[in-house]
């Protein structure tokens, strides 16, 4: 979202234009959806840890390795987002 558009004002009233208000609403909803998805993913991971606790040592070790790979993979996410940003 560019500063010019985000701060667009109606020439007649000095208030934010309808387009600016609608864009802000869409951005807020998208952020809510992303945040909810992250929380649901965290909940699923917690439940998976509970299930894995009942497995044998070899499978628990494999689970640990998978979790480490998951975190290492997420480390690259901010780098990819930064490169895509205009």
C-alpha positions in Angstrom: 0.0 0.0 0.0 1.6 3.3 -1.0 1.6 6.3 1.2 0.0 8.4 -1.5 -3.0 6.1 -1.8 -3.3 5.2 1.8 -3.5 8.8 2.8 -5.7 9.9 -0.1 -8.3 12.5 0.9 -11.4 13.6 -0.8 -10.8 16.9 -2.4 -14.2 18.2 -1.3 -14.4 17.1 2.4 -10.9 16.5 3.6 -11.9 13.1 4.9 -10.5 9.8 3.7 -12.0 8.8 0.3 -14.3 5.8 0.1 -11.5 3.9 -1.8 -9.1 4.6 1.1 -11.6 3.4 3.7 -12.3 0.2 1.7 -8.7 -0.6 1.2 -8.0 -0.2 4.9 -10.9 -2.6 5.7 -9.5 -5.2 3.3 -6.0 -4.9 4.7 -7.3 -5.3 8.3 -9.3 -8.4 7.3 -6.4 -10.0 5.5 -4.2 -9.4 8.6 -6.8 -11.0 10.8 -7.0 -14.0 8.6 -3.2 -14.5 8.5 -3.0 -14.1 12.3 -5.8 -16.7 12.8 -4.1 -19.1 10.5 -0.8 -18.8 12.5 -2.6 -19.5 15.7 -4.4 -22.5 14.3 -1.1 -23.8 13.0 0.4 -23.4 16.5 -2.5 -25.3 18.0 -2.1 -28.1 15.6 1.7 -28.3 16.4 1.0 -28.5 20.1 -1.5 -31.3 19.6 1.0 -33.1 17.4 3.6 -32.9 20.2 1.1 -34.5 22.5 0.6 -37.4 20.2 4.3 -37.9 19.5 5.0 -38.1 23.2 3.3 -41.5 23.2 5.6 -42.9 20.5 8.8 -44.8 20.8 12.2 -43.1 21.1 13.1 -43.6 17.4 10.0 -41.9 16.2 10.3 -39.1 18.8 13.8 -38.4 17.5 12.5 -38.3 13.9 9.8 -35.9 15.1 12.4 -33.7 16.7 14.4 -33.6 13.4 11.3 -32.7 11.5 10.5 -29.8 13.9 14.1 -28.5 13.6 13.7 -28.5 9.8 10.4 -26.7 10.1 12.0 -23.9 12.2 15.0 -23.7 9.8 12.6 -23.4 6.9 10.6 -20.6 8.5 13.9 -18.7 9.0 13.9 -18.1 5.3 10.4 -16.8 5.2 11.3 -13.2 6.3 14.1 -13.1 3.8 11.8 -14.1 0.9 9.2 -11.5 2.0 11.9 -8.8 2.2 13.1 -9.6 -1.3 9.5 -9.5 -2.7 8.7 -6.1 -1.1 8.7 -3.2 -3.6 
